[in-house]
Amino acid sequence: MVEQLTPERLDAVLRPKLDAAVHLHELTRDRDLSAFVLFSSVAGTLGAPGQANYAAANAFLDALAAHRRALGLPALSLPWGPWSQVTGMTGTLTDADIRRMERAGLPPLSPKEGLALFTEALDRPDAVLAPLAVDPARLGADGPAHPLLTGLARVRRTVRDLSTDTAVSGGPGLAEELGRLNAAERHRRLTEEVCRQVAAVLGHTSAARIDPDQSFKELGFDSLTAVELRNRMNSATGVLLPATLVFDYPTPAVLADHLCREHFAGGDETEAVPAAGEPDEATIRKLLTTIPITTFRESGLLDTLLALASAGVPAQRDGNRPEAPDGSDPSDGPDLSDGVDVDDLDVDDLVRMALGTDD
């Protein structure tokens, strides 16, 4: 991810691509070459979640081809789309990854298609050509199409028809639909929508496989699928949600509850939302212990957690240690006033501080 890039992570990818290409350019610029062909990736053109360093390296190859053309030298850069043949980088792709690309309207190229595009590209005058397969019928059909590809889309976005529980073209948006429902129906509808989007991200054919009370981590989410879910929920709801979505609201039910209360409360805010979506203390404890401290820090939540913990402990009295909310002495828990470094605290310590308990 862009936010997690380091010089080392950039260097690991730039060296074999950027440095190698520059050396080849410098060593051959005085030669009478008939062709100078660079293989880059469409990640440098369209972007690719979790491949910020790789995208940058490939964008440089495309720029080098344009630079050589400006100098009057032969050059062609081919930012390839994915191939169906399992080899190299594609060997790490799962079936869910491939299905996700297909749903996005970018199916993998067969070797025959790839070779045909390569042959055609050699006869074109362009410095950069992107050989990739595009399925216009799928673009925009399952989530927003890539901004650079929206002009190729041939379908309209779909919404759910609650009376038949099927997808229909056109119709009102989700916000308008929710506005016609009471609080309980809105919560149920939002839970259904979250589970539907979760299933799509994970490559499931049905939302029935998603347990709304299961944590996103247990469902199989990682940093890439978390960002994809955030983007899909932004598009579905029209709400600008944070990149830390699955950490802030760690289950589909909790996320639906947040959306219902904070963004789609409607005109009957006082009507109770089903309590089934509210995790109990044991669930919260379990979820917190699965999150590394570095994740709290990188997501900007650590200070909030510590502030909540401090707010839950009364001030010191008569120079003694502060009392816990129940009046007991939390002697076995960390006391930040003693100069304890947060980096020395483990998850159990943080949970005790956040919950105001010493067990």
Secondary structure in CASP SS format (residue, H / E / C, confidence):
PFRMAT SS
TARGET T0000
AUTHOR 0000-0000-0000
METHOD secondary structure of the structure
MODEL  1
M C 1.00
V H 1.00
E H 1.00
Q H 1.00
L C 1.00
T C 1.00
P H 1.00
E H 1.00
R H 1.00
L H 1.00
D H 1.00
A H 1.00
V H 1.00
L H 1.00
R H 1.00
P H 1.00
K H 1.00
L H 1.00
D H 1.00
A H 1.00
A H 1.00
V H 1.00
H H 1.00
L H 1.00
H H 1.00
E H 1.00
L H 1.00
T H 1.00
R C 1.00
D C 1.00
R C 1.00
D C 1.00
L C 1.00
S C 1.00
A C 1.00
F C 1.00
V E 1.00
L E 1.00
F E 1.00
S E 1.00
S E 1.00
V C 1.00
A H 1.00
G H 1.00
T H 1.00
L H 1.00
G C 1.00
A C 1.00
P C 1.00
G C 1.00
Q C 1.00
A H 1.00
N H 1.00
Y H 1.00
A H 1.00
A H 1.00
A H 1.00
N H 1.00
A H 1.00
F H 1.00
L H 1.00
D H 1.00
A H 1.00
L H 1.00
A H 1.00
A H 1.00
H H 1.00
R H 1.00
R H 1.00
A H 1.00
L C 1.00
G C 1.00
L C 1.00
P C 1.00
A C 1.00
L E 1.00
S E 1.00
L E 1.00
P E 1.00
W E 1.00
G C 1.00
P C 1.00
W E 1.00
S C 1.00
Q C 1.00
V C 1.00
T C 1.00
G H 1.00
M H 1.00
T H 1.00
G H 1.00
T H 1.00
L C 1.00
T C 1.00
D H 1.00
A H 1.00
D H 1.00
I H 1.00
R H 1.00
R H 1.00
M H 1.00
E H 1.00
R H 1.00
A C 1.00
G C 1.00
L C 1.00
P C 1.00
P C 1.00
L E 1.00
S C 1.00
P H 1.00
K H 1.00
E H 1.00
G H 1.00
L H 1.00
A H 1.00
L H 1.00
F H 1.00
T H 1.00
E H 1.00
A H 1.00
L H 1.00
D C 1.00
R C 1.00
P C 1.00
D C 1.00
A C 1.00
V E 1.00
L C 1.00
A C 1.00
P C 1.00
L C 1.00
A C 1.00
V C 1.00
D C 1.00
P C 1.00
A C 1.00
R C 1.00
L C 1.00
G C 1.00
A C 1.00
D C 1.00
G C 1.00
P C 1.00
A C 1.00
H C 1.00
P C 1.00
L C 1.00
L C 1.00
T H 1.00
G H 1.00
L H 1.00
A C 1.00
R C 1.00
V C 1.00
R C 1.00
R C 1.00
T E 1.00
V E 1.00
R E 1.00
D E 1.00
L C 1.00
S C 1.00
T C 1.00
D C 1.00
T E 1.00
A E 1.00
V E 1.00
S E 1.00
G C 1.00
G C 1.00
P C 1.00
G C 1.00
L H 1.00
A H 1.00
E H 1.00
E H 1.00
L H 1.00
G H 1.00
R C 1.00
L C 1.00
N C 1.00
A H 1.00
A H 1.00
E H 1.00
R H 1.00
H H 1.00
R H 1.00
R H 1.00
L H 1.00
T H 1.00
E H 1.00
E H 1.00
V H 1.00
C H 1.00
R H 1.00
Q H 1.00
V H 1.00
A H 1.00
A H 1.00
V H 1.00
L H 1.00
G C 1.00
H C 1.00
T C 1.00
S C 1.00
A H 1.00
A H 1.00
R H 1.00
I C 1.00
D C 1.00
P C 1.00
D C 1.00
Q C 1.00
S C 1.00
F H 1.00
K H 1.00
E H 1.00
L H 1.00
G C 1.00
F C 1.00
D C 1.00
S H 1.00
L H 1.00
T H 1.00
A H 1.00
V H 1.00
E H 1.00
L H 1.00
R H 1.00
N H 1.00
R H 1.00
M H 1.00
N H 1.00
S H 1.00
A H 1.00
T H 1.00
G C 1.00
V C 1.00
L C 1.00
L C 1.00
P C 1.00
A C 1.00
T C 1.00
L H 1.00
V H 1.00
F H 1.00
D H 1.00
Y C 1.00
P C 1.00
T C 1.00
P H 1.00
A H 1.00
V H 1.00
L H 1.00
A H 1.00
D H 1.00
H H 1.00
L H 1.00
C H 1.00
R H 1.00
E H 1.00
H C 1.00
F C 1.00
A C 1.00
G C 1.00
G C 1.00
D C 1.00
E C 1.00
T C 1.00
E C 1.00
A C 1.00
V C 1.00
P C 1.00
A H 1.00
A H 1.00
G H 1.00
E C 1.00
P C 1.00
D C 1.00
E H 1.00
A H 1.00
T H 1.00
I H 1.00
R H 1.00
K H 1.00
L H 1.00
L H 1.00
T H 1.00
T C 1.00
I C 1.00
P C 1.00
I H 1.00
T H 1.00
T H 1.00
F H 1.00
R H 1.00
E H 1.00
S C 1.00
G C 1.00
L C 1.00
L H 1.00
D H 1.00
T H 1.00
L H 1.00
L H 1.00
A H 1.00
L H 1.00
A H 1.00
S H 1.00
A H 1.00
G C 1.00
V C 1.00
P C 1.00
A C 1.00
Q C 1.00
R C 1.00
D C 1.00
G C 1.00
N C 1.00
R C 1.00
P C 1.00
E C 1.00
A C 1.00
P C 1.00
D C 1.00
G C 1.00
S C 1.00
D C 1.00
P C 1.00
S C 1.00
D C 1.00
G C 1.00
P C 1.00
D C 1.00
L H 1.00
S H 1.00
D H 1.00
G C 1.00
V C 1.00
D C 1.00
V H 1.00
D H 1.00
D H 1.00
L C 1.00
D C 1.00
V H 1.00
D H 1.00
D H 1.00
L H 1.00
V H 1.00
R H 1.00
M H 1.00
A H 1.00
L H 1.00
G C 1.00
T C 1.00
D C 1.00
D C 1.00
END
